[in-house]
Amino acid sequence: MNHDQHGTAGALSPEEALALLRYMAEHNRHHAEELRETAAVLPETAAKLAEEAAALMRQAAELIQRAALETEG
């Protein structure tokens, strides 16, 4: 999981910002799924917390997706 490429050197163009939003939405959905899968092997209390965190990540991904749709016009 290399997140070094996520940094930006300067201001983004509108096109770059839209591409970043799309990427972040999909990327976070993927991480939410990984977290959900991880929860399956955790103790019950930890699993519940991980599932809750995964749900929040999916919710955040949906908000990012909506921001991308709004940006598209």
N, C-alpha and C positions, 0 to 999 in steps of 0.2 A: 504494500500500500504506500506508494510514493505520492505524496501530496505536494512536492516541491513545485511542480508545474502550475499550481493554482495561483501563484502570486502574479501581480501585474506590475509592470515597470512604470506605467504612466496611465493617463486617462484612457478609458476605453471608448471606441467609437460605438454608436448605437448598434451596429451590426455585431460587433464583438460582445457587447453587453447581452444582446439577445442570445447569441450562441452560448455564452457563459451560463445564462439562466437555464437554457435547455439542457446543457451538460449537467449542471448542478442538480436539476430535478431528477434526471435519470440516475446519476451517480448516487444520490441520496436514497433513491428507491432500492438500488442495488445493496447499499450498506444496510438498509432496513431489513432486507431479506436475509443477509448474512447474520445479522443480529438475531433475527427470529430463529434461524437454523441453530445458532449457538445456544439459544435458550433451551433447546430440546435436551441438552446434556448437562444443564445446570441444576443445582438443588432448587426445590420448589419456590422458595422465596426469591432467590436470585432470578429464576426463570420468569417469574411474574414481572419483576422489575425490568428485565431485558425485553419482554414482550411489550410492556408499556412504552419503553423507550423506542422500540421499533415502530409502534403505532404513531408515536409523536414524530418520528422521522418521516413516515409515510405522509402524515398530515403536512409537515413542512415541505416535502417534495411537491405536494399538491398546490400549496400556496405559491411556491416558486414557479410551477407550471402555469398557474393563473397569471402571475406577473409576466411571464413570457407571452402569453396570449394577449394580455393587455398591451404589451409593448408592440406586438405585431399590428395591432389596430383593429 
